[in-house]
Amino acid sequence: MDITVTPSSAPLPINRAFCLSMVIKSFKGRRDVEVHLFRACWDDGEFSDSDLDRLIGAPINPSSTDPAGSKAVIMESFTDSERDLIINYLKEQYSTRLTALRSSPLTFPVPAGLIGLSQIQAGKDVGFIEFEKIPSYSLKIPLKGLYDLSQHSPIVEE
């Protein structure tokens, strides 16, 4: 399994700043499915709106300027210690099923107008892995994973 943890090139303005993904060899009839991991919930009092406002920058798309989704992106991210716990858990539990684990820091300021992973609706090809429903999940982190099967090749060509 390839594990890539990209360090921050500059000091981070907040400790909750790390994205994490995994690649599953075979999942729901697809190969090499990338799953974006995120915190499913958080304490609303962890940061005030003013703390988060200073971390939000200009929008990428001028027609989408709402900062709520961008704030969710930050709150869904992991601290470095949470990231390390999750990586170690996934290595121990799923080493034969995963081909890669990747982590990188968010880039600050986070553009306004983004959509948090928790705000995406499940559908035909898009879904969530809810780790807390897995009996062997032992971490206290409310972890979910978002996948999009349409982005991956089927195992058996039709």
C-alpha positions as CSV (number, residue, x, y, z in Angstrom):
1,M,0.0,0.0,0.0
2,D,1.3,3.4,-0.9
3,I,1.0,5.9,1.9
4,T,1.6,9.6,1.0
5,V,1.4,12.3,3.7
6,T,2.2,15.6,2.2
7,P,3.4,18.1,4.8
8,S,2.5,21.7,4.8
9,S,5.0,24.0,3.2
10,A,4.0,26.9,5.5
11,P,2.6,27.2,9.0
12,L,-1.1,26.4,9.1
13,P,-3.5,28.9,10.6
14,I,-5.6,26.2,12.2
15,N,-5.0,22.6,13.5
16,R,-8.0,21.1,11.6
17,A,-6.4,21.3,8.2
18,F,-5.7,17.9,6.7
19,C,-7.6,16.1,3.9
20,L,-7.4,12.3,3.7
21,S,-8.4,9.8,1.0
22,M,-8.0,6.1,0.4
23,V,-8.1,3.9,-2.7
24,I,-10.0,0.6,-2.4
25,K,-8.8,-2.2,-4.8
26,S,-12.3,-3.5,-5.5
27,F,-15.5,-1.9,-4.3
28,K,-19.1,-2.4,-5.5
29,G,-18.0,-3.8,-8.8
30,R,-15.4,-1.1,-9.5
31,R,-11.7,-1.1,-9.4
32,D,-9.4,1.4,-7.6
33,V,-12.2,3.4,-6.1
34,E,-11.1,6.7,-4.4
35,V,-12.9,7.4,-1.2
36,H,-12.6,10.9,0.3
37,L,-12.7,10.7,4.1
38,F,-14.1,13.4,6.3
39,R,-15.4,14.2,9.8
40,A,-19.2,13.5,9.7
41,C,-20.0,15.9,12.5
42,W,-18.3,18.4,14.8
43,D,-18.9,20.5,17.8
44,D,-20.4,23.8,16.6
45,G,-18.6,25.6,19.4
46,E,-15.1,24.4,18.2
47,F,-14.6,27.6,16.3
48,S,-16.5,30.8,16.2
49,D,-17.8,32.1,12.9
50,S,-15.3,34.9,13.1
51,D,-12.4,32.4,13.4
52,L,-13.6,30.6,10.3
53,D,-14.4,33.8,8.4
54,R,-10.7,34.8,8.5
55,L,-9.9,31.4,6.8
56,I,-12.3,32.0,3.9
57,G,-11.0,33.7,0.8
58,A,-12.4,35.0,-2.5
59,P,-14.7,32.7,-4.4
60,I,-13.5,30.7,-7.4
61,N,-16.8,31.3,-9.1
62,P,-18.3,34.8,-8.6
63,S,-21.8,33.4,-8.8
64,S,-21.1,31.1,-5.7
65,T,-20.0,33.2,-2.8
66,D,-21.7,31.5,0.2
67,P,-19.0,30.7,2.8
68,A,-21.1,28.0,4.6
69,G,-19.8,25.1,2.4
70,S,-16.3,26.3,2.7
71,K,-16.6,26.4,6.5
72,A,-17.9,22.8,6.3
73,V,-14.8,21.9,4.3
74,I,-12.6,23.1,7.1
75,M,-14.7,21.5,9.9
76,E,-14.7,18.1,8.0
77,S,-10.9,18.1,7.9
78,F,-8.7,16.4,10.4
79,T,-6.0,17.4,12.8
80,D,-2.6,15.8,12.3
81,S,-3.2,13.5,15.2
82,E,-6.6,12.4,13.9
83,R,-5.1,11.8,10.5
84,D,-2.4,9.6,11.9
85,L,-4.9,7.6,14.0
86,I,-7.1,7.0,10.9
87,I,-4.1,6.1,8.8
88,N,-2.9,3.6,11.4
89,Y,-6.4,2.1,11.8
90,L,-6.8,1.7,8.0
91,K,-3.4,0.1,7.7
92,E,-4.2,-2.4,10.4
93,Q,-7.8,-3.2,9.3
94,Y,-7.7,-3.0,5.5
95,S,-4.0,-3.4,4.4
96,T,-5.0,-6.1,1.8
97,R,-7.9,-4.1,0.5
98,L,-6.4,-0.7,0.0
99,T,-3.8,0.4,-2.6
100,A,-3.2,3.9,-1.3
101,L,-3.8,6.4,1.5
102,R,-3.2,10.0,0.8
103,S,-3.2,13.1,3.0
104,S,-2.4,16.7,2.3
105,P,-3.1,20.0,4.0
106,L,-5.9,22.4,2.9
107,T,-4.7,25.5,1.1
108,F,-5.6,28.7,3.0
109,P,-7.5,30.8,2.5
110,V,-10.2,28.3,1.5
111,P,-12.2,29.7,-1.4
112,A,-15.8,30.8,-0.7
113,G,-18.5,28.9,-2.4
114,L,-17.2,25.4,-2.0
115,I,-19.5,22.5,-1.0
116,G,-18.6,20.3,2.0
117,L,-18.6,16.6,1.4
118,S,-21.3,16.2,4.1
119,Q,-23.5,18.4,2.0
120,I,-23.4,16.1,-1.1
121,Q,-26.5,13.9,-1.6
122,A,-26.1,10.2,-2.2
123,G,-27.4,8.9,-5.5
124,K,-27.1,6.1,-8.0
125,D,-23.3,6.3,-8.2
126,V,-22.4,8.5,-5.3
127,G,-22.6,7.2,-1.7
128,F,-21.1,7.2,1.7
129,I,-19.2,4.7,3.8
130,E,-20.3,5.2,7.4
131,F,-17.4,3.8,9.5
132,E,-19.3,4.1,12.8
133,K,-21.7,1.4,11.5
134,I,-18.7,-1.0,11.0
135,P,-18.5,-3.3,14.1
136,S,-14.7,-3.3,14.0
137,Y,-14.4,0.5,13.9
138,S,-12.8,1.5,17.2
139,L,-11.9,5.2,16.8
140,K,-13.9,8.0,18.4
141,I,-13.7,10.1,15.2
142,P,-17.0,10.4,13.4
143,L,-15.6,9.2,10.1
144,K,-17.4,8.9,6.8
145,G,-16.1,8.3,3.2
146,L,-17.6,9.7,0.0
147,Y,-17.2,7.8,-3.2
148,D,-18.4,8.3,-6.8
149,L,-18.5,5.0,-8.7
150,S,-19.0,6.7,-12.1
151,Q,-15.4,7.9,-11.8
152,H,-14.0,4.4,-11.8
153,S,-13.7,1.5,-14.3
154,P,-15.9,-1.5,-13.8
155,I,-14.1,-4.7,-12.8
156,V,-15.8,-6.6,-15.6
157,E,-16.1,-4.8,-18.9
158,E,-19.6,-4.8,-20.3
